[in-house]
Amino acid sequence: MELEQMKAKNLPRLTADDVFEGLEPEDHPSLNEYLSSFAMPGQRGEGNIILGGITCISCDTVMDGACGSFEWGVAHGEGRCSHCGWPVRVYHFLKEEGPLEQFSLLLPYHPDVVEQRGDS
């Protein structure tokens, strides 16, 4: 989908309430400012947390999981949908205590902050 078409969709911006549970209102301003550069992904997980089955906001292809279409870029934490090239930031970390766990959150950039598509 072309960038101008994506901008015309008026997608909702991501907020702290969309990602985290149980935050106090005074915690929201800085998180909301950071998250406002990203669009609401295509699917939410349990308890309003955005995990698992994230779909690309441009082409609806599933980006996470073993057969997902996400691919890493050159800069740490940055990537794109390998199907259409829509830019995505990944918030990710490994827990080092106890059993090894990974937490990843795919954050698709909001069309209003995208200036040039990776595939154009």
C-alpha positions, 0 to 999 in steps of 0.5 A: 500500500502506498504511503499516502494511502496509509496516511489516509487510513487515520490509524490510531496511535499507540498509547501506554494503555494499549501496551501495559496494564496497571500503570498509574495515570502519572506514568502515562505522559512520557510513555504516551509521548514515546509510543505516539510514533507507532500505530496500533498493531493488527492484533492484541494479546491477553489483558490488552497486552500486544503480544503474539500474532502481530500483523503488518499494518500495511499488508496484514501479513503476520510478522512474528513467530517462526514463519513470520515476515519480520526481518531485522534491519541494520540498526539495532531494534529496527526492521521491516515487514519482509513482505511489503517493507513497512518499518517496525521497531522491536522492543525486546530483551532477554530475562537473565534470571531463572529460565531464559525468556525473551520478551518482544513487542513489535511496534509498527511506525505510524504512517504520519512519521514515515517519510519514505518507504523501504521498498520505494 
